[in-house]
Structure formats: structure tokens, C-alpha cells
Amino acid sequence: MTAGPSAANRSTLNKADKGATIGGTAAREDVTARMRAVAEQITDQLDRLLPPAEGPRGRVVEAMRYASLNGGKRLRPFLTVTSAGLFDVPEARGLRAGAALEMVHCYSLVHDDLPAMDDSDLRRGTPTVHKRYDDATAILAGDGLLTEAFAVLGDPATHPDARVRAELTLGLARAAGAAGMVGGQMVDISPERVHLGLDGVTDLQAMKTGALIRFACRAGAILGGASEAERAALDAYADDLGLAFQIADDLLDAESDAEALGKPAGQDAEADKATFVELLGIEGARGRARELVESAIARLEPFGERADTLRATARFVVERES
């Protein structure tokens, strides 16, 4: 694998980090603006990578575009682009890897919303794919997004080194598969879900939500030829962040409404699923999320000020309102 630049040769600060005071209003506004900018770039990437098609197959491509171009925070690709920035990776490479990851995330949402899963009618404030089209088209659209993601990672445009592309492909496959997101979703819909204790819910969410967040940060390190110590630091940061993100999601599901969330609220409570809120209570869950954020921030110490955007992102995750 092509080695990344040494720490001594890397820029002292990412552009988005300059002048930010982590934990303060300036940092929150800065990371929010940066996230919006990257989200727009990712949407542009997806638009180019998923061009409209003519003829009968055009319907599934249209559904794929509907599922992936329809907004969202783009947190996972943002983490990829920002992590890659720690190692001075050309932005185009980070955006392509981030777009591939977002395809997998969007596919998971399409399938998650199906009647056989959560049976949701609303996603990001608009009808879900199976409601806008039909169940069969939604299944194929999810399949198409998953498959196209690996085509993007395997393309030399993502990285000229085939070993880097192979490592990205393997990493995403593992994060999305039976030991990662898919395995977590299986546990989530199983009858045993209602009986899970705190350790069980933590393990479930580490697979269902955390695995892709972990890969998001790992992808930036892979692109940048990071050292094993740097990869381990980013992995630990991502593990804490992913769990904090899910706790924040549980809090939003318990305290917010469908209009604010852009999707149905209270579904876990209706299904009597064990959640962090149910197990820890509102204040206990909020306190645990704060602890995880502080832990995530501490994991970034080896990167110094270069990781200030990632620190601000951790705080954003638990302070978001949707």
C-alpha cells in the first residue's frame, strides 16, 4: 500500500478547523457548515455516479436516485472525507469513497423501511421508496445501490493503487455484512430483541449502526496509508461516536415527533424493543451519550489540532435535533 505522508509533513490544521473552539458555538457552527458543504458534494457525486437511464430499467435507476439524492445529513461520508483529510488525501478520493459508503447506507434505509421490516411510510420527510414506487422496485433499488457501491470502490478513479481499493472493498463488505449492519438488523427484528439487556443492545447497535460509522473513519485512514496506531485511534473514536449517535437517536425517537425527524417517531416503544432510553432512562441515556463523546474526543489526541473537526462532530452528534 502506498504510504501516507508523515505526521511532520501533514498540514497543521484542516481548513475547517482554523479558529474553532471545540465545544463552543463557533465550533458547532463551523462543523455544521462544513457538513452542509460536504453533503452537497456527496449529492453531486451520487448524481454523477447514478445517471438516469432510459427504457424499462430506468424505473429502478430512478428509484435509486430518489433514495440517495433526497437529502440526509451525510454523516458517514463526512467522516470519511474528514478522516482522509488528516492524511492530506486528495478530496476527490475521499468523496468517491464517501459516496460509495452513502450508497450502502441508503440501500439499508430502503430495505429497513419495507413492510417486512419497519414498515415505514416516511423517510427524510418524503414517502419511502416502496410507497413512492412499489415493494419490488424498492428491493431492487436497494440491491442496485449496494452493488454500485462496490463498483465505485473498485474503480481506479477512487485510488490508483489496487491494494488500497481492495482493502476499501473488503472493509465495506465486512461492515455491511452478517457480522456488521445486516447482522445487527437481524438481531433488531428478532423476537429476542425485547429481552436484550444493556450489553445486548450495545452489541446490537455496534453492528447495526456502529459498523458503517467505524468503516467511515477507517476508509479515510486506508486512503491515506495511515499507520496501525493511527487506524486504531480512529477505530476507537468511531466506536464511541457510533454508540453516542445511536443513543442520541433513541432520545430523539422518544422525545421528538415525525415532523421534526422526517420519519415516524416512537416506533421502538410501540414494538416494545429494548433501547438505551428504556434501559437507562432519559437522563441516564443522555449522560451516557455525553460520556461517550468525551471518550471519543480523547481518542483523537494523537492527531492534535488536526482532528478538531472530528472533535466538533462528536459533539454535534449528541446535540442534533433530527
Short mmCIF file of the C-alpha atoms (twelve columns), coordinates in Angstrom:
data_MODEL
# 
_entry.id   MODEL 
# 
loop_
_atom_site.group_PDB 
_atom_site.id 
_atom_site.type_symbol 
_atom_site.label_atom_id 
_atom_site.label_alt_id 
_atom_site.label_comp_id 
_atom_site.label_asym_id 
_atom_site.label_seq_id 
_atom_site.Cartn_x 
_atom_site.Cartn_y 
_atom_site.Cartn_z 
_atom_site.pdbx_PDB_model_num 
ATOM 1   C CA . MET A 1   0.000   0.000   0.000   1 
ATOM 2   C CA . THR A 2   1.196   3.464   -0.797  1 
ATOM 3   C CA . ALA A 3   2.308   5.098   2.443   1 
ATOM 4   C CA . GLY A 4   0.688   8.339   3.502   1 
ATOM 5   C CA . PRO A 5   2.671   11.428  4.358   1 
ATOM 6   C CA . SER A 6   4.344   11.513  7.749   1 
ATOM 7   C CA . ALA A 7   2.781   13.469  10.580  1 
ATOM 8   C CA . ALA A 8   5.581   16.017  10.308  1 
ATOM 9   C CA . ASN A 9   4.722   16.715  6.683   1 
ATOM 10  C CA . ARG A 10  0.980   16.965  7.136   1 
ATOM 11  C CA . SER A 11  -0.715  20.334  7.410   1 
ATOM 12  C CA . THR A 12  -1.110  21.549  10.958  1 
ATOM 13  C CA . LEU A 13  -4.827  22.191  10.645  1 
ATOM 14  C CA . ASN A 14  -7.592  21.263  8.245   1 
ATOM 15  C CA . LYS A 15  -9.200  24.375  6.775   1 
ATOM 16  C CA . ALA A 16  -12.412 23.691  8.646   1 
ATOM 17  C CA . ASP A 17  -10.551 23.596  11.964  1 
ATOM 18  C CA . LYS A 18  -8.930  27.016  11.912  1 
ATOM 19  C CA . GLY A 19  -10.121 29.282  14.666  1 
ATOM 20  C CA . ALA A 20  -12.571 26.716  16.050  1 
ATOM 21  C CA . THR A 21  -13.038 26.444  19.786  1 
ATOM 22  C CA . ILE A 22  -14.081 22.870  20.429  1 
ATOM 23  C CA . GLY A 23  -17.279 22.677  22.433  1 
ATOM 24  C CA . GLY A 24  -18.195 26.296  21.761  1 
ATOM 25  C CA . THR A 25  -20.679 27.947  19.414  1 
ATOM 26  C CA . ALA A 26  -18.003 28.733  16.824  1 
ATOM 27  C CA . ALA A 27  -17.025 25.064  16.577  1 
ATOM 28  C CA . ARG A 28  -20.642 23.898  16.252  1 
ATOM 29  C CA . GLU A 29  -21.404 26.437  13.550  1 
ATOM 30  C CA . ASP A 30  -18.175 25.585  11.760  1 
ATOM 31  C CA . VAL A 31  -18.777 21.829  11.688  1 
ATOM 32  C CA . THR A 32  -22.409 22.319  10.663  1 
ATOM 33  C CA . ALA A 33  -21.341 24.497  7.735   1 
ATOM 34  C CA . ARG A 34  -18.654 22.005  6.779   1 
ATOM 35  C CA . MET A 35  -21.145 19.131  6.917   1 
ATOM 36  C CA . ARG A 36  -23.537 21.002  4.657   1 
ATOM 37  C CA . ALA A 37  -20.760 21.653  2.150   1 
ATOM 38  C CA . VAL A 38  -19.644 18.012  2.100   1 
ATOM 39  C CA . ALA A 39  -23.267 16.848  1.873   1 
ATOM 40  C CA . GLU A 40  -23.707 18.928  -1.266  1 
ATOM 41  C CA . GLN A 41  -20.517 17.494  -2.735  1 
ATOM 42  C CA . ILE A 42  -21.657 13.953  -1.953  1 
ATOM 43  C CA . THR A 43  -25.031 14.589  -3.571  1 
ATOM 44  C CA . ASP A 44  -23.246 15.860  -6.680  1 
ATOM 45  C CA . GLN A 45  -21.090 12.721  -6.679  1 
ATOM 46  C CA . LEU A 46  -24.120 10.463  -6.398  1 
ATOM 47  C CA . ASP A 47  -25.870 12.365  -9.162  1 
ATOM 48  C CA . ARG A 48  -22.918 11.697  -11.477 1 
ATOM 49  C CA . LEU A 49  -22.388 8.108   -10.374 1 
ATOM 50  C CA . LEU A 50  -26.076 7.209   -10.812 1 
ATOM 51  C CA . PRO A 51  -27.096 8.845   -14.123 1 
ATOM 52  C CA . PRO A 52  -30.715 8.429   -15.299 1 
ATOM 53  C CA . ALA A 53  -31.384 5.521   -17.653 1 
ATOM 54  C CA . GLU A 54  -33.847 5.071   -20.500 1 
ATOM 55  C CA . GLY A 55  -36.182 2.154   -21.106 1 
ATOM 56  C CA . PRO A 56  -37.737 -0.319  -18.649 1 
ATOM 57  C CA . ARG A 57  -34.680 -0.399  -16.363 1 
ATOM 58  C CA . GLY A 58  -34.963 3.350   -15.956 1 
ATOM 59  C CA . ARG A 59  -37.541 2.833   -13.204 1 
ATOM 60  C CA . VAL A 60  -35.098 1.137   -10.838 1 
ATOM 61  C CA . VAL A 61  -32.411 3.749   -11.541 1 
ATOM 62  C CA . GLU A 62  -34.966 6.464   -10.846 1 
ATOM 63  C CA . ALA A 63  -35.793 4.768   -7.529  1 
ATOM 64  C CA . MET A 64  -32.082 4.505   -6.670  1 
ATOM 65  C CA . ARG A 65  -31.684 8.208   -7.339  1 
ATOM 66  C CA . TYR A 66  -34.800 9.000   -5.311  1 
ATOM 67  C CA . ALA A 67  -33.396 7.032   -2.364  1 
ATOM 68  C CA . SER A 68  -29.916 8.529   -2.456  1 
ATOM 69  C CA . LEU A 69  -30.326 12.117  -3.685  1 
ATOM 70  C CA . ASN A 70  -33.101 13.004  -1.253  1 
ATOM 71  C CA . GLY A 71  -31.092 14.865  1.374   1 
ATOM 72  C CA . GLY A 72  -29.890 13.489  4.690   1 
ATOM 73  C CA . LYS A 73  -27.049 14.589  6.970   1 
ATOM 74  C CA . ARG A 74  -24.454 12.515  5.036   1 
ATOM 75  C CA . LEU A 75  -22.666 11.920  8.354   1 
ATOM 76  C CA . ARG A 76  -20.870 8.781   7.223   1 
ATOM 77  C CA . PRO A 77  -19.291 10.257  4.073   1 
ATOM 78  C CA . PHE A 78  -18.475 13.382  6.056   1 
ATOM 79  C CA . LEU A 79  -16.479 11.241  8.470   1 
ATOM 80  C CA . THR A 80  -14.700 9.600   5.538   1 
ATOM 81  C CA . VAL A 81  -13.781 12.905  3.917   1 
ATOM 82  C CA . THR A 82  -12.715 14.444  7.229   1 
ATOM 83  C CA . SER A 83  -10.682 11.421  8.316   1 
ATOM 84  C CA . ALA A 84  -8.986  11.321  4.915   1 
ATOM 85  C CA . GLY A 85  -8.151  14.996  5.379   1 
ATOM 86  C CA . LEU A 86  -5.997  14.091  8.378   1 
ATOM 87  C CA . PHE A 87  -3.600  12.451  5.920   1 
ATOM 88  C CA . ASP A 88  -3.820  15.013  3.116   1 
ATOM 89  C CA . VAL A 89  -5.734  12.636  0.824   1 
ATOM 90  C CA . PRO A 90  -6.921  14.355  -2.375  1 
ATOM 91  C CA . GLU A 91  -10.506 15.387  -1.759  1 
ATOM 92  C CA . ALA A 92  -11.816 13.627  -4.870  1 
ATOM 93  C CA . ARG A 93  -10.752 10.253  -3.476  1 
ATOM 94  C CA . GLY A 94  -12.433 10.863  -0.139  1 
ATOM 95  C CA . LEU A 95  -15.625 11.950  -1.869  1 
ATOM 96  C CA . ARG A 96  -15.770 8.832   -4.037  1 
ATOM 97  C CA . ALA A 97  -15.235 6.536   -1.066  1 
ATOM 98  C CA . GLY A 98  -17.792 8.546   0.901   1 
ATOM 99  C CA . ALA A 99  -20.320 8.312   -1.933  1 
ATOM 100 C CA . ALA A 100 -19.897 4.527   -2.062  1 
ATOM 101 C CA . LEU A 101 -20.490 4.325   1.686   1 
ATOM 102 C CA . GLU A 102 -23.558 6.542   1.378   1 
ATOM 103 C CA . MET A 103 -24.960 4.195   -1.293  1 
ATOM 104 C CA . VAL A 104 -24.751 1.330   1.188   1 
ATOM 105 C CA . HIS A 105 -26.346 3.437   3.922   1 
ATOM 106 C CA . CYS A 106 -29.189 4.490   1.616   1 
ATOM 107 C CA . TYR A 107 -29.755 0.910   0.482   1 
ATOM 108 C CA . SER A 108 -30.097 -0.114  4.132   1 
ATOM 109 C CA . LEU A 109 -32.722 2.582   4.708   1 
ATOM 110 C CA . VAL A 110 -34.732 1.479   1.662   1 
ATOM 111 C CA . HIS A 111 -34.837 -2.108  2.893   1 
ATOM 112 C CA . ASP A 112 -35.318 -1.082  6.536   1 
ATOM 113 C CA . ASP A 113 -38.476 0.825   5.579   1 
ATOM 114 C CA . LEU A 114 -40.091 -2.132  3.762   1 
ATOM 115 C CA . PRO A 115 -43.283 -3.719  5.164   1 
ATOM 116 C CA . ALA A 116 -41.303 -6.843  6.057   1 
ATOM 117 C CA . MET A 117 -39.013 -4.742  8.276   1 
ATOM 118 C CA . ASP A 118 -40.133 -1.486  9.956   1 
ATOM 119 C CA . ASP A 119 -42.998 -0.780  7.530   1 
ATOM 120 C CA . SER A 120 -42.335 2.969   7.453   1 
ATOM 121 C CA . ASP A 121 -44.167 5.419   5.199   1 
ATOM 122 C CA . LEU A 122 -41.876 8.406   5.692   1 
ATOM 123 C CA . ARG A 123 -38.130 8.945   5.287   1 
ATOM 124 C CA . ARG A 124 -36.345 12.316  5.284   1 
ATOM 125 C CA . GLY A 125 -39.740 13.992  5.180   1 
ATOM 126 C CA . THR A 126 -40.893 12.293  1.963   1 
ATOM 127 C CA . PRO A 127 -42.611 8.986   1.119   1 
ATOM 128 C CA . THR A 128 -40.352 5.961   1.458   1 
ATOM 129 C CA . VAL A 129 -39.217 4.240   -1.740  1 
ATOM 130 C CA . HIS A 130 -41.730 1.394   -1.529  1 
ATOM 131 C CA . LYS A 131 -44.517 3.950   -1.049  1 
ATOM 132 C CA . ARG A 132 -43.315 6.176   -3.901  1 
ATOM 133 C CA . TYR A 133 -42.850 3.176   -6.205  1 
ATOM 134 C CA . ASP A 134 -43.667 -0.370  -5.004  1 
ATOM 135 C CA . ASP A 135 -42.147 -3.110  -2.852  1 
ATOM 136 C CA . ALA A 136 -40.420 -4.933  -5.717  1 
ATOM 137 C CA . THR A 137 -38.857 -1.764  -7.097  1 
ATOM 138 C CA . ALA A 138 -37.690 -0.788  -3.600  1 
ATOM 139 C CA . ILE A 139 -35.989 -4.161  -3.123  1 
ATOM 140 C CA . LEU A 140 -34.238 -3.861  -6.485  1 
ATOM 141 C CA . ALA A 141 -33.274 -0.240  -5.816  1 
ATOM 142 C CA . GLY A 142 -31.614 -1.276  -2.555  1 
ATOM 143 C CA . ASP A 143 -29.855 -4.153  -4.299  1 
ATOM 144 C CA . GLY A 144 -28.689 -1.785  -7.025  1 
ATOM 145 C CA . LEU A 145 -27.259 0.769   -4.584  1 
ATOM 146 C CA . LEU A 146 -25.400 -1.927  -2.648  1 
ATOM 147 C CA . THR A 147 -23.859 -3.350  -5.811  1 
ATOM 148 C CA . GLU A 148 -22.935 0.025   -7.328  1 
ATOM 149 C CA . ALA A 149 -21.104 0.946   -4.128  1 
ATOM 150 C CA . PHE A 150 -18.536 -1.766  -4.736  1 
ATOM 151 C CA . ALA A 151 -18.223 -0.789  -8.391  1 
ATOM 152 C CA . VAL A 152 -17.253 2.704   -7.219  1 
ATOM 153 C CA . LEU A 153 -14.673 1.423   -4.732  1 
ATOM 154 C CA . GLY A 154 -13.190 -0.920  -7.338  1 
ATOM 155 C CA . ASP A 155 -12.726 1.841   -9.903  1 
ATOM 156 C CA . PRO A 156 -9.162  3.221   -10.262 1 
ATOM 157 C CA . ALA A 157 -10.679 6.705   -10.029 1 
ATOM 158 C CA . THR A 158 -11.124 6.052   -6.293  1 
ATOM 159 C CA . HIS A 159 -7.428  5.238   -5.810  1 
ATOM 160 C CA . PRO A 160 -4.684  4.280   -8.296  1 
ATOM 161 C CA . ASP A 161 -3.331  1.519   -6.025  1 
ATOM 162 C CA . ALA A 162 -5.302  -1.728  -6.449  1 
ATOM 163 C CA . ARG A 163 -4.300  -2.828  -2.934  1 
ATOM 164 C CA . VAL A 164 -5.949  0.256   -1.457  1 
ATOM 165 C CA . ARG A 165 -9.104  -0.362  -3.499  1 
ATOM 166 C CA . ALA A 166 -9.167  -3.994  -2.375  1 
ATOM 167 C CA . GLU A 167 -8.812  -3.001  1.279   1 
ATOM 168 C CA . LEU A 168 -11.646 -0.489  0.955   1 
ATOM 169 C CA . THR A 169 -13.869 -3.088  -0.711  1 
ATOM 170 C CA . LEU A 170 -13.137 -5.728  1.916   1 
ATOM 171 C CA . GLY A 171 -13.687 -3.253  4.740   1 
ATOM 172 C CA . LEU A 172 -17.061 -2.093  3.472   1 
ATOM 173 C CA . ALA A 173 -18.203 -5.663  2.762   1 
ATOM 174 C CA . ARG A 174 -17.409 -6.693  6.326   1 
ATOM 175 C CA . ALA A 175 -19.044 -3.599  7.824   1 
ATOM 176 C CA . ALA A 176 -22.228 -4.098  5.804   1 
ATOM 177 C CA . GLY A 177 -22.489 -7.886  6.059   1 
ATOM 178 C CA . ALA A 178 -23.630 -10.535 8.511   1 
ATOM 179 C CA . ALA A 179 -21.018 -9.571  11.111  1 
ATOM 180 C CA . GLY A 180 -21.935 -5.894  10.766  1 
ATOM 181 C CA . MET A 181 -25.007 -3.967  9.665   1 
ATOM 182 C CA . VAL A 182 -27.014 -6.914  8.293   1 
ATOM 183 C CA . GLY A 183 -26.314 -8.992  11.386  1 
ATOM 184 C CA . GLY A 184 -27.394 -6.116  13.601  1 
ATOM 185 C CA . GLN A 185 -30.607 -5.684  11.629  1 
ATOM 186 C CA . MET A 186 -31.345 -9.400  12.043  1 
ATOM 187 C CA . VAL A 187 -30.998 -9.093  15.808  1 
ATOM 188 C CA . ASP A 188 -33.123 -5.927  15.702  1 
ATOM 189 C CA . ILE A 189 -36.098 -7.694  14.099  1 
ATOM 190 C CA . SER A 190 -35.745 -10.946 16.056  1 
ATOM 191 C CA . PRO A 191 -38.125 -11.821 18.917  1 
ATOM 192 C CA . GLU A 192 -35.131 -11.805 21.277  1 
ATOM 193 C CA . ARG A 193 -34.749 -8.041  20.824  1 
ATOM 194 C CA . VAL A 194 -37.332 -7.307  23.512  1 
ATOM 195 C CA . HIS A 195 -35.299 -9.268  26.075  1 
ATOM 196 C CA . LEU A 196 -31.902 -7.677  25.430  1 
ATOM 197 C CA . GLY A 197 -30.139 -6.050  28.344  1 
ATOM 198 C CA . LEU A 198 -27.725 -3.136  28.148  1 
ATOM 199 C CA . ASP A 199 -24.834 -5.275  26.877  1 
ATOM 200 C CA . GLY A 200 -27.059 -6.881  24.261  1 
ATOM 201 C CA . VAL A 201 -28.368 -3.560  22.955  1 
ATOM 202 C CA . THR A 202 -24.824 -2.193  22.895  1 
ATOM 203 C CA . ASP A 203 -23.636 -5.165  20.817  1 
ATOM 204 C CA . LEU A 204 -26.640 -4.864  18.513  1 
ATOM 205 C CA . GLN A 205 -26.048 -1.204  17.794  1 
ATOM 206 C CA . ALA A 206 -22.311 -1.722  17.368  1 
ATOM 207 C CA . MET A 207 -23.260 -3.905  14.403  1 
ATOM 208 C CA . LYS A 208 -26.352 -2.202  13.018  1 
ATOM 209 C CA . THR A 209 -25.214 1.423   13.317  1 
ATOM 210 C CA . GLY A 210 -21.627 1.409   14.505  1 
ATOM 211 C CA . ALA A 211 -20.075 -0.816  11.848  1 
ATOM 212 C CA . LEU A 212 -20.624 1.639   8.990   1 
ATOM 213 C CA . ILE A 213 -19.529 4.584   11.140  1 
ATOM 214 C CA . ARG A 214 -16.359 2.686   12.005  1 
ATOM 215 C CA . PHE A 215 -15.713 1.985   8.331   1 
ATOM 216 C CA . ALA A 216 -16.337 5.650   7.511   1 
ATOM 217 C CA . CYS A 217 -13.339 6.665   9.626   1 
ATOM 218 C CA . ARG A 218 -11.279 3.627   8.655   1 
ATOM 219 C CA . ALA A 219 -11.780 4.415   4.949   1 
ATOM 220 C CA . GLY A 220 -10.073 7.779   5.365   1 
ATOM 221 C CA . ALA A 221 -7.161  6.055   7.073   1 
ATOM 222 C CA . ILE A 222 -6.930  3.432   4.314   1 
ATOM 223 C CA . LEU A 223 -6.896  6.099   1.621   1 
ATOM 224 C CA . GLY A 224 -4.171  7.949   3.482   1 
ATOM 225 C CA . GLY A 225 -1.902  4.986   4.210   1 
ATOM 226 C CA . ALA A 226 -2.232  5.607   7.944   1 
ATOM 227 C CA . SER A 227 -0.128  3.745   10.476  1 
ATOM 228 C CA . GLU A 228 -1.637  0.985   12.608  1 
ATOM 229 C CA . ALA A 229 -1.605  3.288   15.645  1 
ATOM 230 C CA . GLU A 230 -3.460  5.991   13.711  1 
ATOM 231 C CA . ARG A 231 -6.010  3.476   12.460  1 
ATOM 232 C CA . ALA A 232 -6.547  2.149   15.970  1 
ATOM 233 C CA . ALA A 233 -7.147  5.667   17.293  1 
ATOM 234 C CA . LEU A 234 -9.720  6.371   14.583  1 
ATOM 235 C CA . ASP A 235 -11.394 2.983   15.155  1 
ATOM 236 C CA . ALA A 236 -11.767 3.730   18.870  1 
ATOM 237 C CA . TYR A 237 -13.094 7.219   18.135  1 
ATOM 238 C CA . ALA A 238 -15.632 5.767   15.691  1 
ATOM 239 C CA . ASP A 239 -16.775 3.077   18.151  1 
ATOM 240 C CA . ASP A 240 -17.550 5.696   20.799  1 
ATOM 241 C CA . LEU A 241 -19.115 8.010   18.247  1 
ATOM 242 C CA . GLY A 242 -21.328 5.294   16.764  1 
ATOM 243 C CA . LEU A 243 -22.740 4.354   20.153  1 
ATOM 244 C CA . ALA A 244 -23.296 8.007   21.098  1 
ATOM 245 C CA . PHE A 245 -25.052 8.535   17.763  1 
ATOM 246 C CA . GLN A 246 -27.440 5.650   18.452  1 
ATOM 247 C CA . ILE A 247 -28.215 6.829   21.974  1 
ATOM 248 C CA . ALA A 248 -28.991 10.270  20.563  1 
ATOM 249 C CA . ASP A 249 -31.253 8.563   18.011  1 
ATOM 250 C CA . ASP A 250 -33.089 6.732   20.782  1 
ATOM 251 C CA . LEU A 251 -33.555 10.012  22.653  1 
ATOM 252 C CA . LEU A 252 -34.904 11.717  19.546  1 
ATOM 253 C CA . ASP A 253 -37.272 8.813   18.908  1 
ATOM 254 C CA . ALA A 254 -38.579 9.107   22.457  1 
ATOM 255 C CA . GLU A 255 -38.803 12.898  22.687  1 
ATOM 256 C CA . SER A 256 -39.429 14.215  19.169  1 
ATOM 257 C CA . ASP A 257 -42.136 13.803  16.532  1 
ATOM 258 C CA . ALA A 258 -42.376 12.720  12.904  1 
ATOM 259 C CA . GLU A 259 -42.435 16.284  11.568  1 
ATOM 260 C CA . ALA A 260 -39.165 17.162  13.287  1 
ATOM 261 C CA . LEU A 261 -37.477 13.849  12.484  1 
ATOM 262 C CA . GLY A 262 -38.685 13.474  8.911   1 
ATOM 263 C CA . LYS A 263 -39.615 9.854   9.724   1 
ATOM 264 C CA . PRO A 264 -42.005 8.090   12.118  1 
ATOM 265 C CA . ALA A 265 -41.255 8.586   15.821  1 
ATOM 266 C CA . GLY A 266 -41.861 6.224   18.726  1 
ATOM 267 C CA . GLN A 267 -41.632 3.030   16.663  1 
ATOM 268 C CA . ASP A 268 -39.283 1.264   19.077  1 
ATOM 269 C CA . ALA A 269 -41.623 1.918   22.007  1 
ATOM 270 C CA . GLU A 270 -44.611 0.687   20.001  1 
ATOM 271 C CA . ALA A 271 -42.721 -2.509  19.162  1 
ATOM 272 C CA . ASP A 272 -41.639 -2.862  22.811  1 
ATOM 273 C CA . LYS A 273 -37.984 -3.024  21.774  1 
ATOM 274 C CA . ALA A 274 -35.263 -2.617  24.361  1 
ATOM 275 C CA . THR A 275 -33.479 0.699   23.807  1 
ATOM 276 C CA . PHE A 276 -30.925 2.779   25.658  1 
ATOM 277 C CA . VAL A 277 -33.720 5.086   26.797  1 
ATOM 278 C CA . GLU A 278 -35.773 2.213   28.146  1 
ATOM 279 C CA . LEU A 279 -32.784 0.676   29.902  1 
ATOM 280 C CA . LEU A 280 -31.130 3.840   31.229  1 
ATOM 281 C CA . GLY A 281 -33.970 6.362   31.340  1 
ATOM 282 C CA . ILE A 282 -33.900 9.733   29.586  1 
ATOM 283 C CA . GLU A 283 -31.309 11.350  31.825  1 
ATOM 284 C CA . GLY A 284 -29.228 8.206   32.131  1 
ATOM 285 C CA . ALA A 285 -29.106 7.814   28.365  1 
ATOM 286 C CA . ARG A 286 -28.228 11.474  27.892  1 
ATOM 287 C CA . GLY A 287 -25.436 11.170  30.456  1 
ATOM 288 C CA . ARG A 288 -24.058 8.044   28.797  1 
ATOM 289 C CA . ALA A 289 -24.022 9.795   25.408  1 
ATOM 290 C CA . ARG A 290 -22.046 12.690  26.919  1 
ATOM 291 C CA . GLU A 291 -19.536 10.249  28.430  1 
ATOM 292 C CA . LEU A 292 -19.055 8.581   25.061  1 
ATOM 293 C CA . VAL A 293 -18.493 11.915  23.356  1 
ATOM 294 C CA . GLU A 294 -15.775 12.853  25.829  1 
ATOM 295 C CA . SER A 295 -14.183 9.457   25.337  1 
ATOM 296 C CA . ALA A 296 -14.339 9.817   21.544  1 
ATOM 297 C CA . ILE A 297 -12.675 13.222  21.745  1 
ATOM 298 C CA . ALA A 298 -9.890  11.846  23.937  1 
ATOM 299 C CA . ARG A 299 -9.175  9.117   21.358  1 
ATOM 300 C CA . LEU A 300 -8.085  11.795  18.889  1 
ATOM 301 C CA . GLU A 301 -5.192  13.075  21.000  1 
ATOM 302 C CA . PRO A 302 -2.523  11.570  18.672  1 
ATOM 303 C CA . PHE A 303 -3.713  13.859  15.870  1 
ATOM 304 C CA . GLY A 304 -3.550  17.108  17.834  1 
ATOM 305 C CA . GLU A 305 -5.365  20.119  16.406  1 
ATOM 306 C CA . ARG A 306 -5.664  18.460  13.007  1 
ATOM 307 C CA . ALA A 307 -8.615  16.467  14.368  1 
ATOM 308 C CA . ASP A 308 -10.603 19.427  15.701  1 
ATOM 309 C CA . THR A 309 -13.355 18.933  13.107  1 
ATOM 310 C CA . LEU A 310 -13.797 15.331  14.230  1 
ATOM 311 C CA . ARG A 311 -13.980 16.527  17.844  1 
ATOM 312 C CA . ALA A 312 -16.678 19.045  16.967  1 
ATOM 313 C CA . THR A 313 -18.509 16.327  15.019  1 
ATOM 314 C CA . ALA A 314 -18.710 14.169  18.130  1 
ATOM 315 C CA . ARG A 315 -20.416 17.000  19.999  1 
ATOM 316 C CA . PHE A 316 -22.728 17.663  17.059  1 
ATOM 317 C CA . VAL A 317 -23.889 14.037  17.089  1 
ATOM 318 C CA . VAL A 318 -25.427 14.315  20.547  1 
ATOM 319 C CA . GLU A 319 -26.694 17.887  20.172  1 
ATOM 320 C CA . ARG A 320 -28.538 17.407  16.848  1 
ATOM 321 C CA . GLU A 321 -32.310 17.785  16.709  1 
ATOM 322 C CA . SER A 322 -33.055 15.345  13.869  1 
# 
